[in-house]
Amino acid sequence: MGMFRKRRIYLDYASAPPVLPEALRAMREAEHLIGNPGAIHEEGVAMRAKLEDARARIAALLGIKAREIVFTSGLTESNNLAILGFARKLLLSGGNLDDTHWIVSAIEHDSVLECFAEIERLGGSVSHANPDMYGSIKPQEIVRLLRKETVLVSVGWANNEIGTIQPLTKIAHILRAYEKEQGTIVALHADAGQAPLYLPTIVNSLGVDLLSFGANKLYGPHGIGALYIGSRMLAGGIAPIIMGGAQEKGIRAGTESVTLAAGFAAAFEVVARERDAEAKRLSELRDTLVRELSAGIPDLVINGDLKHALPHMLNISIPNISSEYIVLALDREGIAISTKSACREGEQASHVVAELGGESWRAKNTLRFSLGKETAQSDVERTAQALRQTVVDFQTRS
């Protein structure tokens, strides 16, 4: 019977897309090398060359200098290094956090929000920037929160649950103008998440000082990420949060994984090359999914603004039916979706959707569909049909 089983449909690319064949091939090639990239013998020099080649290729895709890239273990560490590394540098410079003010978007991933919770525990003052009803952090909201004590602002490039793209460039312009007025420096950090899959990645156009990446969000391997540290921060703006070595210019201790770095660079190059075509294709598939679902589920609510969101993501809420029930029902039909960020699965409600306002049930009943390279038109149609039938069956039994 197994040979007649339907192919499973994977619509949870925002949690973890598969590793691209090009990345796997690059990693297999790198695995043949031996040695530590910090060693000065022939094997070590070869490893160092491979590592720096990966760094240079990633930097080229971002339009930055290779020395502005620091490798980490992933997106969570990159966020921690950016925020807590900035805070630790302030402490090491002889100050304390009692007189500092920080701004963070209220709809960030926990790897960002928990860093600011730690800053509060250390004495810093933290303000949370509220989104509008579509999940956008408006520049005027940042203006409202700015103080002369503000040292850093953190706003994700695109939200990981609803896909809303944030106006980072406008926020950066506001901060630069404020700096001139006050004679201070206010750093801008952003969690890149999956934005590089579908948005241009020339960092200078964003105006950020710190930008966090995770290879696993970009069809690359798990276990490696990167932090862009701009010139203003590179000259002593970030202190290490992991001790035990002078790797990565003394900013991140620990022997680098050359194999993972090679896979990261290879995946990122494929993503950049196919970005425009894939964004157009997935936008059309997502719009089809919206039409198919809306036609059969009249009470469905779309969370966010699809006109200003990543093209592969759709977040909806359906009243009077548990989102976990739907996820498990679709899983039995061979379809994988999620309720929210995989890091928050099991919690009662989406903090992101809760911040949008509206009825309380919306945050409890969220469903996230995230499409990717292997998603086909038939997958979207089958998913819509299965979800409509799941809702009908539930309502019939209730």
RABEL-V263104 format. One record per backbone hydrogen bond with DSSP energy under -1.0 kcal/mol. CO is the residue of the C=O (numbers start at 1). NH is the residue of the N-H. If there is no record, write none. Layout:
BEGIN
((CO,NH) (CO,NH))
END
This chain:
BEGIN
((1,4) (2,5) (9,336) (11,370) (12,15) (12,16) (20,24) (21,25) (22,26) (23,27) (24,28) (25,29) (26,30) (27,31) (30,33) (36,39) (41,45) (42,46) (43,47) (44,48) (45,49) (46,50) (47,51) (48,52) (49,53) (50,54) (51,55) (52,56) (53,57) (54,58) (55,59) (56,60) (57,61) (58,62) (59,64) (62,203) (65,68) (66,69) (68,229) (70,227) (72,225) (74,78) (75,79) (76,80) (77,81) (78,82) (79,83) (80,84) (83,87) (84,88) (85,89) (85,239) (86,90) (87,91) (88,92) (89,93) (90,95) (91,94) (97,100) (100,125) (101,151) (102,127) (103,154) (104,129) (105,108) (109,112) (109,113) (110,114) (112,116) (113,117) (114,118) (115,119) (116,120) (117,121) (118,122) (119,124) (120,123) (125,102) (127,104) (129,106) (132,135) (136,132) (138,141) (138,142) (139,143) (140,144) (141,145) (142,146) (147,150) (149,101) (151,187) (152,103) (153,189) (154,105) (157,166) (159,163) (163,310) (164,159) (166,168) (167,171) (168,172) (169,173) (170,174) (171,175) (172,176) (173,177) (174,178) (175,179) (176,180) (177,181) (178,182) (179,183) (187,153) (188,209) (188,210) (189,155) (190,212) (191,157) (192,195) (194,197) (195,198) (195,199) (201,203) (202,205) (203,206) (203,207) (209,230) (210,190) (211,228) (212,192) (213,226) (214,217) (215,218) (215,220) (219,20) (224,215) (225,72) (226,213) (227,70) (228,211) (230,233) (230,234) (233,237) (234,236) (242,253) (246,250) (247,252) (248,251) (257,261) (258,262) (259,263) (260,264) (261,265) (262,266) (263,267) (264,268) (265,269) (266,270) (267,271) (268,272) (269,273) (270,274) (274,278) (275,279) (276,280) (277,281) (278,282) (279,283) (280,284) (281,285) (282,286) (283,287) (284,288) (285,289) (286,290) (287,291) (288,292) (289,293) (290,294) (291,295) (293,297) (297,300) (301,317) (305,308) (308,165) (310,313) (312,371) (314,369) (315,303) (316,367) (317,301) (322,326) (323,327) (324,328) (325,329) (326,330) (327,331) (328,332) (330,335) (331,334) (334,9) (336,11) (338,368) (341,344) (344,347) (350,354) (351,355) (353,356) (354,357) (359,362) (361,365) (363,350) (365,318) (367,316) (368,338) (369,314) (370,13) (372,375) (376,380) (377,381) (378,382) (379,383) (380,384) (381,385) (382,386) (383,387) (384,388) (385,389) (386,390) (387,391) (388,392) (389,393) (390,394) (391,395) (392,396) (393,397) (394,398))
END
